[in-house]
Amino acid sequence: MSRSAHPAGPRHADVLPEGHYTAPPADLNSLDPRVWSRTVRRDEDGVVSVGGISVADLKEEFGTPAYFLDEDDFRARCRAWKDAFGEEADVFYAGKAFLSRAIVRWLHEEGMNLDVCSGGELATALAAGMPAERIALHGNNKSDGEIRRAVEAGVGRIVLDSFQEIARVAHIADELGKRQPVQIRVTVGVEAHTHEFIATAHEDQKFGIALADGQAAEAVRRVLKLDGLELTGIHSHIGSQIFDMAGFEVSARRVVQLLADVREEHGVELPEIDLGGGLGIAYTPDDDPREPHEIAKALGEIVRHECEAAGLRVPRLSVEPGRAIVGPTAFTLYEVGTVKELEGLRTYVSVDGGMSDNIRTALYDAEYSVALVSRRSEAAPMLSRVVGKHCESGDIVVRDAFLPSDVAPGDLLAVPATGAYCRSMASNYNHALRPPVVAVRQGEARVIVRRETEEDLLRLDVG
């Protein structure tokens, strides 16, 4: 499979999407390390464990559905990104992928910075003790209250997303008697090879200020005239779940050209450039993501080459991995409730969760892997569709997969690579209760986000 695109099949119709695998894997009991977190193992009886604890024990203590997060893997990925980029760059964890107070503490302990994009994420970061100067605030429509809180707290940067926001942040900074560091988010006209809804640098979308028609240059002029703002650099983000570095090369070239134009017009060399995040992870064995050291080397070379060509000093580089850190570190554990065979088509395997805990399949046509994890099976493979319990025909967790033909009610299935955007985008559709997030490490498991209860639902319903 090409690095350039994440596979996406049709919503209905064919049994298998065009180009999808047509043969089952050689061993349904194998667990591909590219897809599963680093401490996941299967024992002689076929029972899977993470962090030294079996899924049977985890199910007994925490129930299903539930997200189980491999803390050692999360921390190791933080260190890998930090080490890859070194002291000459800043690595911001993109909190939108998944954020909790425990995650913030781990990030702080591992020396990471944090990117937030809402008042709630900012509140979580500050409540958990992340130093404000290591926080960046994003968002295309920040409220006055969110901006004021960020400026008061002393966040390290606010990423400006529109002309109105330039004035809004400057006004609030003046009121508070502060000079706020900012970056300008530009849309560079790059069509990232990903799903339409997660491509963010083409011009027809809501984020950023376009390079076209001199709009970004005008934004720079306005910011440089305002005493309440300190322009530290330019920000670009081309999309999400991207495997191909070509888009970053084009983005870097255009951003560096803007830096050169700024120097020529204003005599200022901006010290920072942020190329965002969006690097893909393996959801299936066919996906081929790059390692952090490969990404760091490629981005560093791109920026250095473009700056040398423009006669600029190399600015400090920032990147914003979110999915690439937390995505592979978790899996969702489900219990099978109903198995329904449609002769000549496939078998529908219904689990006790669904689109309320993973909307990405319905929203983005995202593909996932799935495995029987509560026992070993030597049964023949069967073409399956893992679906949820919601009153919705699009309630699909894994669109096309091979499971053992003896899968039965009571079996446990696990879907890997659900650390990013699953709990963050979870809902109460059909009044479902959002699952807990359980951190597992070296034989110990603890809840870091508890399961919702019916009391939680009713507490918000004022009648």
PyMOL commands that set and color helices and strands:
alter all, ss='L'
color gray80, all
select helices_A, chain A and resi 55-62+71-88+101-109+119-127+132-134+144-153+163-176+196-198+212-224+246-266+292-310+323-329+360-364+429-431+454-460
alter helices_A, ss='H'
color red, helices_A
select strands_A, chain A and resi 41-42+48-50+53-54+66-70+89-94+113-116+135-137+157-160+180-187+209-210+229-235+272-274+316-319+330-342+346-351+371-372+381-387+396-404+412-416+437-441+444-449
alter strands_A, ss='S'
color yellow, strands_A
deselect
rebuild
show_as cartoon
